[in-house]
Every structure is written in structure tokens, then in C-alpha cells.
Amino acid sequence: MQGTLSKLKATLTNPIQYQLPIGDQLVNLNDYFGQEITLTFTGNIYCCSCGKKTKKSYSQGHCFVCMKKLASCDMCIMKPETCHYDQGTCREPEWGEANCMIPHYVYLANTSGLKVGITRHTQIPTRWIDQGATQALPIFKVQTRLQSGLVEVALANFIADKTNWRNMLKGINPELDLKQSAQELIPQIQAKLDELAQLFGATAIERLDEEVVDLAFPVEDYPTKISSFNFDKEPSVTGILKGIKGQYLIFDNGVINIRKFTSYEVSFSA
């Protein structure tokens, strides 16, 4: 089986079910636990947007030209508080309308400990699975991506907004009381919430009362030491599949971040 990689597809079951897209084929990875599998990079990379061959992948699978022109590759995707749609400078206004000027959620999650994050309403629970969160709790619903970013920045003054991916892969994230954390955190940003309500309107930011979502990842053994595979340095990856968490395959001899190698052409064998 050979084709270009895309990010892992996941279904929220107990445990989570994963599929590895290789070209237009899907590999049901949960069927391969305990087995030796091999992924071999052919040396070819094809842009996930225009399909052209590229020597290097930018912004998770794009060629340089697409990376520079697509709105989905702009810096405001990484830093939503810098969204500039309302300034009339969005690279692709129609894309912005469909992806940024829509409801977003601000959430608390337990990945490598307590963190804050944001996601479009269409990406729940995918975003939590991709981050390797074992618990997640939506705490605000807002009208736009910019608003979600501003709330996230306010909360990031008190808790992390990034995941320690090594600890996440080691399973170092004891269970947390996310509802209690929300009750403690929200009063600390109330002044900022009031400011945003004045700026965007009283209904722009809605406080939620949701239940915590628990996520169980299919991991047989967590590694105690993290060693990463990199197709750019070693084209062939072989190991016994021990688990999957986030976008990482966990082998008996290392881990690989599939999303990092989007658009790389690989062959799969088991």
C-alpha cells in the first residue's frame, strides 16, 4: 500500500478508533496493535493543496507557493487573537467567512496537565483527540475565531496554552477536576470578559455549563523515554505498534508524529 500521508482520522469510541490515510486508502490501525509495521518514505512530497511535487513541506503538507497564499496557512491560524479579517486583509475572505467568522469554543483540557484551547464547533471532539487530551470541558461559546483567541490569551496568563508532548506521550497527566478549575479561573478573567462584551456585544461570549468529556486512547504501553522518528533523517520506520495518542504512533522503539509528515509519500506494510 502506497500513497501520501494525511493526519490520522479518529472516532470517539472507547477506546478511540484510528485510521491512517495513505492516498485514498484507509488503514484501520487498531487492528495492528502488537504487530510489527513498517512505514517507508519514498522521497516524494506532493502539496496537499495543489498536488505539485515539492522538495520541502510547509505548514503541514503545503508547497511554498500555497503556504504563502492560503488563508489556512496564515499566522493568525496559530495565533487567533491576531485575526485580521475585519481589517479587510484576509488572504481568502470566503475561507475566512466559512472557518473564522463562525462559532468557536474555548475549552479546558487535560493533555500533559491543565491547558486552555480553542476550536471550531465542527472540530469537537476531533481537536481534543488530536491533542491527546484525556479530559475536555467546553467553558465558553463565542461568535468568531478572534473572540476565542482573545479569551484564550486571557486564560493563558494563568494556565498553559500548549501541551508538553513528551509528557503527553508518557501518559503523565493525572485526572483533574476540570469543572472546579473553570470555577476558579473564570473569575480571574472577568474584567477581560466584561471588556470583550462591551467591544463585541453582550451575547458574543456565552458561558457554558457542559459535562466533562473523557477520552480513552488505545495505548498498551506508555514509553518511559521518548525517541522520535523523522522521515527526513531516516526514510524507513519499523517497530511493534504499542499505541496511538494524539497524532502519534507509539512503537516499542520510538514515536512518529503523522501530522508532521502530511503529504509525504509512504508505503505501508505489516
N, C-alpha and C positions, 0 to 999 in steps of 0.2 A: 504494500500500500504506500503510495507516494503522492505528495501534494503540498501546498503551502499551509502553514500553521495559522490558526486563529485562536483567540482566547478560549479557554475551556468553557463549555456550556454546562450549566448546573441546574438541577431540580431539587427544590427544598423538600426532601423526604428525610426519614430517619433510618440510616444516615443519608447524607446528601449524595445524589447520584451524579456522576461526572461523565461527560463525553468529550473526547478530543477531536476537534475538527481538523481533518487533513484533506485539503482541497474541498471537494463536495461530499466527502465521506465522513462518517462519524464513528469513532471507536468508543465502545462502552467500557470505560476504564475500570469500573468497579468489578468487572469480570476477570481482571488480570492481577488482583492482589495476590501476593505470594509467588508470582511468576516473574521470570526474567524477561524484560522487554528491552528493545534497542531502538533508539531514535538516531538517525544519521542525516546530517545536513549535507545536501548536495553541492553547496557553494552558491546556489542561486537564490536571489531575493527578488520578489515581484511586488511592486507597490499595491497595497490593499485598496487604493482608490482608483488609480488609472490603469493598473495592471502592468506597467512598464517595468522592465528589469532595472534594478538599481544596485550599485555597489555597496550601499550602506542604507540601513533602515533608520528613519527619523520618526519621532512621535508615534512609536509603536506600529511600525509597518508601512510608513509612507516614504515616497521618494522625496528629494529635497524640494522640488517644484511644488508638489502638493502640500508639503509641510508648511511652505511659506504662504500659500494662497487660501487654504481651507480654514474656515472658522473653527472647526473642531480641533485644530492644531494650534490655535492662538493661545497666548499665555494666560488669558482670562479663564481658560478651562481649568488650569491648575490653581489659579487664584481668582475665584468667582467674585470676590469683592472688588475686582478691577474691571468687571464687565462694563463695556463702553457702548453697548447697543443704543442707549438713549442719547449718545453723542453723535449718532449717525455715522460711526466709523466701523461698524461690524463688517467683517470681511464678506459675509454672506447673510444679508438681512433676513432672507426667508428661512435659512437654517436657524438663525437666532430666534425668530418667531416660534419655530417648532420645538426648539430644545432649551431655550433660556427664558423666554417670556411665558413660562408655564409653571404650574405649581411645583414647588420643591419642598423637601422635608429636611429639617435639622434633627439629627439623632445622636444619642449616646450609644456607644458600642464598647464591647469588651474584646479587644484583639490581643494586644500584649499588655493589657491593663485598660483603664478607662480612657476613652477618647471621644472627641466630637467629630461629626462628619455631616456631609450634606449629600443629597441625591435627588434626582428627578422622581416624581411619583411613579413613573413607569419602570424604574430600576429597583424597586423593592420587591423581593429581598436580594436581588442579584448583587447589588453593591455590597451588602453585608457579607455575602458568601465570598465575593472576590477579595475582600479584605481579611478573610479568615476570622471573622467575628463569631464568637460562641454565644453571645447575647447581644441584642439590639433593642433600642427603645426610641421610637419617634417622639420628639418632645414639642416641635413646632411645625406647622404647615405655613408656608409663605407663598406669595404670588409669583415671585421671579427668582432667578438664579442669583442676581445681585443681592437681593434681600437675604437669601440664605447665607451667602458669603459674609455679609456684614454681621449677622447673628453668630456665625461660626467663629469669626475673628474675636468677637467679644468673649465668647466662652473659652477660646484658646488662651486667654490670659490666665485661666485657672486650671485647665487640664490640657492634655496633649491633643494635637490635631493630626498626628502621624503615628503610624504603627511601627514598633520595633520588630521588623520582620523576622529577625533571628529568634527572638523570644516567642513570637507567634508560632513559628515552626517547631519550637521545642515544647510547645504546649504550656508555656509559663503565663497563665492568665487565670488565676483562681476566680471562682464565681463571685459576682458583685451584685449589690442591691442597686440596680440602675434607677429605680423609682426614687429611692432615698437620695441618690446622687443628684437627680434632677431637682428635687425639693430644696437641696442645699445650694445648688448652683444658680438657679434661675433668679432668686432674689439679688444675687451679686451682680447681675447684669440688667436689673430692672430699669435703671436710669437710661441705659442704651436702648432698651426696648421702647421706652417712652419716647425717646428721641426719634427712633425709626417710625413709630406710629404717627408722630407729627409730620414727618417727612413724606411717608408713603400712604398715610391714611390709617384710621383706627382698625380697619379689617384686614390690613395687609399681613399681619403676623398673628396667627391663631395658636394659642396654647392647646396642646393635645393631652388627652388622658387615655393613653393606649396601654395595652398589656405588653410585657417583655416577650420578645421572640427568642426562643432558644434554637441554636443551630448545632447539629452533631455532624462532625466531619469524619469521613471514612479513613481513619488512621489506626493501623495496627500497632505501630511502634513509633514514638516520637524520638528524633535524634537528640543526642546529648551534645553533639558538636556539629556545626553546620559547615558543609563544604559545597560550594556552588559549581554546577556545570555551566559552561559557556561555549556555545557553538562557534563563536568567533576564535576561540583558542583551541578547542578540541571538537572536531566535527561529529564524533560518534559518542553517544551516551548509552551505556549499558548498565543495568542494575536490576535488582529484585524490587518490584513495586511494593512499598510498605504503607503508603497512604497518600492522600491528596488533601491539601488545605489551602484555601485561597485560590491562587492561580499556580500553585507549586505542586509538582510531582515529588514525592518523597521516596527515594530509593534507599537501599541498605548502605550505599556508598556515597550519597550526596543528594542534592536537590536541584531542580531546574525550574525557573520561572517561565512558564509557557508564554504568558502575555508579552514578556520582554522580546520574544523571538517571533512575534506576529509577522507574517509574510515570508518567513524563511521556508524554503522548500526542503522537506524532510521525507525520509522513508521510515515506515514503522514496521517492526517485526517482533514476534513473541514466540 
